[in-house]
């Protein structure tokens, strides 16, 4: 495995507009500033953090956002418990107020610089699972499955919050679930590109007595854990011992299956075997057929919670991963924390993973930077000053015209 080195970070003096004093923000502020403003990603952290169980969640088409359950005179926009001093929902939210510098400082001791397009990182690698079965069952390099299986075997965790499919999988409806064995990890492997609020599996994990968990989720979900810790929400975030972030530019509403794939291309969701995105939406069916759908056609089904999300690269995970670039069987992997480095180093020494420098695929690195810039610039200018929007990329240098031939 390539040697990992940590350079001294440059001095950063950010213009922090930070929360000070006693934290008094409750559901009313969350509802106004996040849920109804378009900033809510539907990660469900507020749902599992609520000690009074008064926040619901609609995990289906057109939903994916929290709502207040209690029917009282306050209506959906306020909370009687909040008026009495409960602040758990806003403390848990990875899009409320100064969430980004809060997570940065908790994990890295500093805030990211504007030039760090895909977040603070120790090293970026190309990684794949060494076990052929794990590699085959997983997406791209099978790295996420390999990590979870190794963490379980080594006693780092006793369960993982992941995404699976309902029933026999033929509906392709994502379901937050808990995996505690290699078999359960592999059964949940693969990508769906519709949304799964994996935090919703937290209560099941607690009921089963699990105390050390890994979380697998997009950036909106992986930011919740450090935000919870930093804002001192209590015991909710503490079982998360390892945080795996998935590179994600957007997810799609479930209606895309019937309204696009079936209506235009005749691809019934029950016939789909596997999906991937590599410049186009790739679909394999059980009869051995392969189909491609232009991504521009899919934009109309972009999930509402993704339209203003600024975090393509899952910047607050221990390890961020994604299958972008020219190598279909390797996973682009961003090692962010000391714990992430420890896990990757030990797995490589044990022969569980194969590793090579990400520089072998410069197109993947360039794509990650480009998609990170695009996502970050979704953050509305009228919202709080974090995350910082990105300046435009430097103009490409024009090739000099050849000198005229001497007569």
ChimeraX attribute file (.defattr): number of C-alpha atoms within 10 A of each C-alpha:
attribute: neighborCount
match mode: 1-to-1
recipient: residues
	/A:1	16
	/A:2	11
	/A:3	6
	/A:4	12
	/A:5	8
	/A:6	9
	/A:7	7
	/A:8	6
	/A:9	10
	/A:10	8
	/A:11	8
	/A:12	10
	/A:13	9
	/A:14	12
	/A:15	8
	/A:16	11
	/A:17	12
	/A:18	13
	/A:19	11
	/A:20	6
	/A:21	5
	/A:22	6
	/A:23	13
	/A:24	14
	/A:25	19
	/A:26	22
	/A:27	27
	/A:28	19
	/A:29	19
	/A:30	24
	/A:31	20
	/A:32	13
	/A:33	18
	/A:34	20
	/A:35	22
	/A:36	12
	/A:37	12
	/A:38	16
	/A:39	22
	/A:40	27
	/A:41	26
	/A:42	26
	/A:43	29
	/A:44	29
	/A:45	30
	/A:46	25
	/A:47	25
	/A:48	22
	/A:49	26
	/A:50	20
	/A:51	15
	/A:52	11
	/A:53	12
	/A:54	15
	/A:55	20
	/A:56	17
	/A:57	20
	/A:58	13
	/A:59	20
	/A:60	17
	/A:61	15
	/A:62	13
	/A:63	14
	/A:64	22
	/A:65	21
	/A:66	21
	/A:67	18
	/A:68	18
	/A:69	14
	/A:70	16
	/A:71	10
	/A:72	10
	/A:73	9
	/A:74	11
	/A:75	12
	/A:76	15
	/A:77	15
	/A:78	20
	/A:79	24
	/A:80	17
	/A:81	15
	/A:82	17
	/A:83	14
	/A:84	9
	/A:85	13
	/A:86	20
	/A:87	22
	/A:88	27
	/A:89	26
	/A:90	29
	/A:91	29
	/A:92	31
	/A:93	29
	/A:94	30
	/A:95	27
	/A:96	21
	/A:97	23
	/A:98	18
	/A:99	25
	/A:100	24
	/A:101	22
	/A:102	23
	/A:103	27
	/A:104	21
	/A:105	15
	/A:106	17
	/A:107	21
	/A:108	16
	/A:109	11
	/A:110	19
	/A:111	20
	/A:112	23
	/A:113	16
	/A:114	14
	/A:115	10
	/A:116	13
	/A:117	20
	/A:118	23
	/A:119	21
	/A:120	22
	/A:121	19
	/A:122	15
	/A:123	19
	/A:124	20
	/A:125	22
	/A:126	25
	/A:127	25
	/A:128	27
	/A:129	28
	/A:130	18
	/A:131	14
	/A:132	12
	/A:133	11
	/A:134	22
	/A:135	22
	/A:136	16
	/A:137	17
	/A:138	24
	/A:139	24
	/A:140	24
	/A:141	29
	/A:142	28
	/A:143	29
	/A:144	29
	/A:145	24
	/A:146	23
	/A:147	21
	/A:148	29
	/A:149	24
	/A:150	19
	/A:151	20
	/A:152	20
	/A:153	13
	/A:154	10
	/A:155	10
	/A:156	16
	/A:157	22
	/A:158	21
	/A:159	27
	/A:160	31
	/A:161	26
	/A:162	27
	/A:163	28
	/A:164	26
	/A:165	19
	/A:166	14
	/A:167	10
	/A:168	8
	/A:169	15
	/A:170	14
	/A:171	16
	/A:172	21
	/A:173	20
	/A:174	24
	/A:175	21
	/A:176	22
	/A:177	23
	/A:178	28
	/A:179	26
	/A:180	18
	/A:181	16
	/A:182	16
	/A:183	11
	/A:184	17
	/A:185	26
	/A:186	23
	/A:187	16
	/A:188	22
	/A:189	21
	/A:190	20
	/A:191	16
	/A:192	20
	/A:193	17
	/A:194	20
	/A:195	28
	/A:196	27
	/A:197	27
	/A:198	26
	/A:199	27
	/A:200	22
	/A:201	20
	/A:202	26
	/A:203	15
	/A:204	14
	/A:205	22
	/A:206	14
	/A:207	8
	/A:208	11
	/A:209	11
	/A:210	18
	/A:211	14
	/A:212	19
	/A:213	28
	/A:214	24
	/A:215	26
	/A:216	24
	/A:217	27
	/A:218	29
	/A:219	27
	/A:220	29
	/A:221	28
	/A:222	29
	/A:223	29
	/A:224	26
	/A:225	26
	/A:226	26
	/A:227	30
	/A:228	27
	/A:229	20
	/A:230	20
	/A:231	18
	/A:232	15
	/A:233	19
	/A:234	14
	/A:235	10
	/A:236	21
	/A:237	22
	/A:238	16
	/A:239	19
	/A:240	19
	/A:241	18
	/A:242	25
	/A:243	27
	/A:244	24
	/A:245	29
	/A:246	25
	/A:247	26
	/A:248	23
	/A:249	19
	/A:250	21
	/A:251	21
	/A:252	21
	/A:253	21
	/A:254	22
	/A:255	15
	/A:256	19
	/A:257	19
	/A:258	15
	/A:259	12
	/A:260	17
	/A:261	18
	/A:262	13
	/A:263	12
	/A:264	9
	/A:265	13
	/A:266	11
	/A:267	18
	/A:268	15
	/A:269	18
	/A:270	14
	/A:271	15
	/A:272	20
	/A:273	17
	/A:274	16
	/A:275	18
	/A:276	19
	/A:277	16
	/A:278	13
	/A:279	12
	/A:280	15
	/A:281	17
	/A:282	16
	/A:283	18
	/A:284	17
	/A:285	17
	/A:286	11
	/A:287	9
	/A:288	8
	/A:289	11
	/A:290	14
	/A:291	14
	/A:292	16
	/A:293	16
	/A:294	11
	/A:295	14
	/A:296	9
	/A:297	11
	/A:298	17
	/A:299	13
	/A:300	12
	/A:301	18
	/A:302	16
	/A:303	22
	/A:304	21
	/A:305	23
	/A:306	23
	/A:307	18
	/A:308	19
	/A:309	25
	/A:310	27
	/A:311	30
	/A:312	28
	/A:313	30
	/A:314	29
	/A:315	29
	/A:316	31
	/A:317	31
	/A:318	23
	/A:319	28
	/A:320	30
	/A:321	26
	/A:322	24
	/A:323	24
	/A:324	22
	/A:325	20
	/A:326	13
	/A:327	15
	/A:328	13
	/A:329	18
	/A:330	25
	/A:331	26
	/A:332	26
	/A:333	27
	/A:334	29
	/A:335	23
	/A:336	22
	/A:337	20
	/A:338	15
	/A:339	15
	/A:340	19
	/A:341	18
	/A:342	12
	/A:343	20
	/A:344	21
	/A:345	18
	/A:346	14
	/A:347	20
	/A:348	18
	/A:349	12
	/A:350	10
	/A:351	13
	/A:352	19
	/A:353	23
	/A:354	18
	/A:355	22
	/A:356	15
	/A:357	15
	/A:358	20
	/A:359	12
	/A:360	13
	/A:361	17
	/A:362	12
	/A:363	14
	/A:364	20
	/A:365	18
	/A:366	12
	/A:367	13
	/A:368	23
	/A:369	18
	/A:370	15
	/A:371	20
	/A:372	25
	/A:373	23
	/A:374	19
	/A:375	23
	/A:376	22
	/A:377	20
	/A:378	17
	/A:379	22
	/A:380	18
	/A:381	12
	/A:382	6
	/A:383	13
	/A:384	17
	/A:385	17
	/A:386	21
	/A:387	23
	/A:388	17
	/A:389	18
	/A:390	18
	/A:391	10
	/A:392	9
	/A:393	8
	/A:394	6
	/A:395	6
	/A:396	6
	/A:397	6
	/A:398	6
	/A:399	6
	/A:400	6
	/A:401	6
	/A:402	6
	/A:403	6
	/A:404	6
	/A:405	5
	/A:406	4
	/A:407	3
